[in-house]
Amino acid sequence: MDGSGCERPERNATRIVCFAFHDFLGGCYTHGSLKRHAEEVRCMEELVQVGERILLCQDLSRSYLLRMKPGATFSTHQGSFRHDDIIGRRPGEWIRSHIGRLMLILRPTTHDLMMKVRRKTNIVYPKDAAQILLRLGIIPGSRVLEVGTGSGALTIALARAVGSAGRIYTYDVREDHLERARQNVSDALLSDRVEFALRGPGDPFAQTGVEAVILDIPQPWDEIEALRETLMLGGRLASLNPTYNQIERLATELHHHGYALIEAEEILFRRILARAGKTRPEQRMVGHTEFLVYAARTGRLPPARGKEADAAEAEESVPEELADTIELVVSSGEAEVQDGDVEAVLPAEALPLPKLAAGGAETSGLCGGLGAGLAGGSAGKAPADLSVSGAVETEFKAGQPLSGALEASKEEAP
């Protein structure tokens, strides 16, 4: 069986050995003739075999996935195509129907196998599946857990990616979904790489130490606790969900359970019509399908030591009293509070605005009152663009320390 999941007859490998042995003993063939024989046998291996699945393509939008059976016929509006006329041909060749219409013979790709599955549910599109394979680092030999089998389209992509040395463990809550997925995976000749199982939400998994987990279910946060022993430390997780509410809650739960590198993305896909002199995008496109959430499982954080612990403690401490050393500067509608190394910038309207008194006259202005009232001058007037808050009002006379005014405002505040 090769990478495309196709059975290959053993006689081809035997024929290569026979050709080489005959050439060695008889000496009647040159090195060039041996190469021609090997090429002939290699070409025979590439021929369409009985039982193989092939793709008959009319154009980009119309193609048909068929399993080759001797004596069978496939009929479309383009005419009838005999399987016997396809078996033994090489992929890439053209074949004509009984009415002379052409079809192209190809071997199916992973994209074709995914899009051609028999389905009762929505499937994961190739655009999302490809990104998941890359982001989770799924390679030949990987062990992957899938929750939410559906029709098995993503299962096929995963099974082809992990190869014969890897393993896919896929779960679903409905037996009819599992049965349909089993058939689709079997049609792709990948059943030996996949284990199917029925399972309820939150139930424990039988596997431990898998490298990657994919969740394609409505409430993925319900599975985080069950994955504690299943996903290895450093293993990657991906979840597919269609709404903002779902990915927001999932990201929150992942953070609470110690996952790191949490991020979400969306992939939009649009084809381009590439034609001489009139290249443009297609009017239709695959827009929103799913949001993709990724995370990595981590261990507990190590305890802080030395300077790290001192820095953490300093960040948590907040000065309780700054009134004795406050310098208030009003500039451009902002008040800047300074106390040695402590500096904070606050909007002027956030501070209690005192009543200023100069020579017994009261005024509600802050700017101008500070400029004249504190110095003993005439009553200041507030700028036209400065609104006065009446929530907390404090009276003080010219020359009174500002810290005392602020203390008074605290005492008089309701």
N, C-alpha and C positions, 0 to 999 in steps of 0.2 A: 504494500500500500504506500503511495507517495504522499507528498504534502497536500495534494488536493483531495485526498481520501479515496483515491481510485485503486481498485484491485489490479495488480499487474501479474500476468502469467509468469511462472517460474521458468518456463522453457526458454525465454529470451536470454536470461543470464547464462543458461546452459549452452546456448548456441554461441555466445561470445567465447566461452572457454573452448568449445570444439573448434571454432575457426582458428583461434590462436594455437591450439595444440597441433592441428593439421599443418599449419604454416611452419611451425617449428620442426616437425618431423620430416615433412616432404620437401621443404625448401622450395616449393614451386611457386610460392607467392612472395612478392616483394613487400617491403614495409609499407609502401603506398597502397598496395592491394589490401593488406590487412586493415589499414585505416578505413578503406572504403567499405569493407565488410562490417567493421565495427559501427560505422555510420549508418549502414543499412539496418543493422539490428537495433540501433538506438532509435531510428525512425519508426521501426515496427513497434517499439515500446510506446511511442507517442500516439499510435493509432487508437481510435475510439474502440473500446472493448465492450463486450456484452455485459450488461448490468451496470455500466457506468452512467453517471448523470452528465448530460451535455446541455448546452444552451443553444437553441436555435434563435438567431437574431434577425428580425426584419429591419429594424432601425433602432434609434436610441430609446424610443418610447415603447416599442413592442418586441418582446422576447419571450421565449418559452423554455421552461426547464423540464427535460425529459429523461427518463431512465430507459436505456436501450434494451429492447427485447426482440429477439429474432421473430420475424413474421408480423410484427406490430406495425400499425400505420397511425400517423398523426395528421389530423385534418384541420385546416383553418380556412379563412376566406381567401387565403393565398393558394389554396389547393392542398393536395395530400402529399405527405412525405413518408416514404417507407423507411423504417428503421434499418432494414437490411442495406439500404443505400447509404446509410450514415456509418454503420459499423465497419471498421477497417479503414475509414478515412482519417486524415490528419486534421486536428483543430486548425482553423484559419482558412479552410477550404469552403467553397460555395457549393450548394446543392439546389437543384431545381425541383419544383413540384410537378405534378402531372399536367398542370396547365402552364408550365414554364416560368413560374415566379421564383425568384431567388431568395435563399436564406443562407446566413453565415453560420458555420459550425464553430463553437467555442467551448472551452471548459469553463465552468462557473467559478467566479471569484467568491470570496467571503461576502462581499457586498451583494452579489446575486443570490446567494443562499439565504441571507437574512431577509431580503425583500420579497423572496418567493415563498416564504413559509406559509403554511395554512394557519390561519389565525382566527381566534375569537376575542382576542384582546388587542389593545394597542401594543405596538412593538417599540423597542429601542431602535432608533434610526442609526444607520452607519455613522453619521456625523458625530453622534454622541458616543457610540461604542468605540470608535477609533480613539477619541480623546481619553476615554476611561482606560483603555489598554495602555496608553502611554503614561498617563498620570499615576497609575497604580503600579507601573513597572512589571506588567505581566509578560513573562517570557517563557520559552520552552522549559518545562519542569516545574512551573509554579503550581501551587495548590491554592485554589480560589473558592471562596464561599459566596454563593448567590442566594439572596432572599427575595423571592418574588419571581418565579420562573416564567409565568405568563405563557406565551406561545413558543418560547425557546429561541427567539432570534438572537438575543444577546448571548445565550448559552452556546449557540453555534460559533459565534465569534470568539468566545472565551476558549472553547474546546480546540479550535484551530490554532489559537495563539499558544496554548500551553504544550501542544504537541503530544506525542504518545507517552512521554515521560511524566507529563503533568496530570492533574486531576481537578475536575470541577464538581463541587458539591452544591446542588441546587434544591431549594425548598419552595413549596407553595402551600397555601391553605386549602386549595381545591384540587380534588383528584382529577376532574375533567381537564383542568389546565395542564396538569402533569402528564396526562395521557396524550394530549395533543402535542405537547413539547417532546415527549419520548418519540413520537412518530416523526416529527420534523428533524430531530437529531439523528434518528436512525436513517432517514432518507439522505442525510448528509454524510453517512458512513462514519459517524463520530461517537457511537454509543459506548464504545470501549473506554472513553475518556470521561464519562459523565455518570454521576450517581444522583438519582432522583429520590426525594423523600417528601412525605406529607408531614406538615408541622403547623402548630398553632402559634399565634403571636406570643412572644416572651418565653416559649419553651426552650429548654437547654439544647445546645447543639452537641452532636456526637464527636465532632472534630475539634482538635486543638492545634495551635501553632500554624494556622494558615497565614499566607503572606498577604492576602488581599481579601476584602469583603465588599460586596456590592449590594446595596439595599434599593429595591425598586418596589416599595410598598407605601401605602398612604400615611402610616404613622411610624416612621423609621426610629424615632426616639424610644419606642417601646422595646427595641432590640439592643440598645446600648449595653444594658446590664448583662444580658445573655452573652454578649460578645467578649466579656471580660477575659474568659479563659480560652476563647476560640481564636481571636486575632492576636498574633504574636506581637511582642513589644517592637515598635518600629514599623509594624505593618500598616498598610494604607487602607483607608476606607473611602468609598464613594457612595453617594445617594442620589437618586433621581426623583425629583418631585416637581409638579407643575405650578405651584403657587408660592407667593412670597411668604405667607404665613407659615407654611410647612418648613421652608428652609431657615426661617428666622428662629423657630422653636428648636429645630434640630441643631443649629449652630450653638444656641444657648446651652442645650443639654450636653453637647460634645465638650464644650468648655468646662462645664461643671464636672464632667467625668475625666478630666485630665488630658483630653486630646489637644494636639497642637497643630499649627499650620492650617487652621480652618479657613477655608475660602469657598466662594461660590462663583459660578459663571454661567453664561448662556451662550450657545453657539447658534448663529443664524447662517443659513446656507442658501446661496443663490447661484443659479447657473448663468453662464454667459453664452450668448449665441455668437460664435466666432465665424464670421463670414466676410469674404473680401468686400471691402468698402462699406459695410453696414453692420459692423459688430456692435452689439448692445446687450444689456441684461434681459433675461426673460421676464415676462410680466408676472409669472407665478413663481413663488419661492417657498421653501420650507422654512417657516418662521419659528415661532415658539413651539417647542415640543416639551422639553423638560429643563429645569434648572439643575445644574450639577454642583454638588457639595463635596468637598474633599477634606480629609483630615488624616493625621498620623497619630497612632496610639503611642503614648509615652509612659514612663515610670514616674514615681514620685520625685518632686523637686528635692535636691539635697539641701540640708540646713545651711543658713547663712553663717559665715564665720568672719571674725576680724573686722576689717574695714567695711565689708558688705553689711554686717549686722549693725554697725554704728550708723551707716548711711541709711539703712532701712528704718532705724529708730528715730533718726533725725527727721526723716520725711513724715513720720507719723505725728511728731510733736508740733503743737501750734502755740505761739506766744499768747498768754492770757491777757496781758495788759501792755498796751503800747501808748497809753494816754500821756505819760510823763515826758516822752521824747518825740511826740508827733510834731512834724512840721507840715502845715497845710499850705499848699500852693494851688491857687486857682488859675488855670490857664486853658483857654479855648474850651470851656465847658467841662474840663476834667479836673479831678482832685487827685494829687499824687501824695501818697502817704509814705513817709520814709522813717525808718528806725534802724540805723546802722546798716546791717546787711539785709534787712527785711524791707522789701519794696513791693508795693501793690498799687496798681492803677485802677481807680474806681470812677464811674461816672458821677458827676456832681450831684445829680438828682438822687443818688443812692445814699447820700449823707444827710443827717438832720440839719435843716437850715435854721440857724438861730435868728432871733430878733436882735438887731443891733441898736444900741442906745448911745447917742452922742450929745452930751449936755442936756440930758433928760428927755430928748426927743427919740422916739422909737421908729425904727424902720424895718421892713421885712426883707430888705435886699441883702444879698450875701456879698457879691462883687460891689465894690464901692463902699459898702459898710466896712469891709475888711480894710479897704484902702484908707478910709477917713475916720470911721468910728473907732477903730482900735488905736489910732494915733491921736485921738482927741479932737479931730477936726469936726466939720459939719456932718450932718446925717448923710450917709451914702444913698445912692439910688441904684436900684438893680437894673442891669441891662435889659433891653426890651426882649431879647431872646432867651432870658433866664426865667424859667417858671419857678415859683416859690411853693414848696410843699408845706402844707399846714398840719401834717401828721404830728410832728414834734416841734415845738417852739420853745426857745430859751432866751431869757433876757439877760444881758450883761452890759456893763458900762465900759466906756472907752478905757483902754489900757488893761482890762481884765485878761489874765492868761487864757489862751485858747483851750488848754487842757482842762482848766476849771469849768469853762463853758460846756465842754463835752461831757464832763462828769455831771454837771447840773442837768444836762439834757437827758442823761441816763436815769437820774433819780426822778425827774418829772414825767418821763415817758410812761404812758398807761401800760 
